[in-house]
Amino acid sequence: MPDQLLYAMEVTLNGLMAGVLYALVALGFVLIFKASGIFNYAQGVMALFAALTLVGIQDGQVPFAHLINAIFGTDVHHFGWHVPAILAILLTVVVMVAFAWIVERYILRHLVNQPGIILFMATIGLAYFMEGFGDMMWGSDIKKLDVGLPQGINIAIDDTTFNWFGYGFFIDNLDISATIVAVILVVALTVFSQYSKQGRALRAVADDHQAALSVGISLRFIWVLVWSIAGFVALVAGIMWGSKSGVQFSLSLIALKALPVLMLGGFTSIPGAIVGGLIIGVGEKLFEFAIGPLVGGATENWFAYVLALLFLVFRPQGLFGEKIIERV
């Protein structure tokens, strides 16, 4: 097998793995948009805040340590214990559920029937508040996140495993673990949306708020539920990306890569988020492999947005989005 073809296969496989992670981030946007019609600008910061909280709980950090030390003249930063990863994750989930309740109670409840731009601006304010609150609560230094996921480069497929013409693929163990977790979560969310009572209620709210209210579905419960799920998705995304590059404030920028995914798949489609993520992941890797050397490289930084722009021009509703026809 020619080396170029082998490398293209390796690039495609890595692109699929990256695409699953993109889809995971995009799912948080889709869930909230379906249930409340809000484009949640804060989704990326939610991933950052969840990862910061997880590291803080796991390492036994004192919340607001810098503020406490400045006021009382102390020098306390840690409680002196280390929380197991599983327990720290569960406690972080509780924090994100509490965050969802606070958002519904003090923001969404007061913005019912407001124009979409007002809701969008509210999530922008929420994003900047969470970023500053996370900084004040846990500090702004880069933190190492380790929940036990295997890391390091490994030969995932070699001549002793599958014997693909005697060639092997070099794949990051963390990418394999992240892909497996992301696939499980995506499947679970899809099954939940399609077959559970709460999932059907969520889809009913997405179709028509007034009709859902008329049959006894509580919008407040649905909003808390969907923001809780989005918070859990943000936590998983924060764990995967934080384990790869450390928990730092640039982690919130992963939401920007989810935007092209949403434009391709549609803002209201869970399958669209999955397909869009895979297209972006594989497309940007193969484009960098084939075209990058001809244009000086770094095409991964803009390929997804150019592709999304083309979709906005020729198919603005995305691959799986509904085409809206308004009578005038």
Buried (B, 14 or more C-beta within 10 A) or exposed (E): EEEEEBEBBBBBBBBBBBBBBBBBBBBBBBBBBBBBBBBBBBBBBBBBBBBBBBBBBBBBBBEBBBEBBEEEEEEEBEEEEEBEBEEBBEBBBEBBBEBBBEBBEEBBEEBEEEEEEEBBBBBEEBBEEBBEBBBBBBBEEEBEBEBEBEBEEBEBBBEEEEEBEEBBBEBBBBBBBBBEBBBEBBEEBBEBBEEEEBBBBBBBBBEEBEEBEEEEBEBEEBBBBBBBBBBBBBBBBBBBBBBBEBBBBEBBEBBEBBBBBBBBBBBBBBBBBBBBBBBBBBBBBBBBBEEBEEEEEEBBEEBBBEBBEEBBEEBEBBBBBEEEEEEE
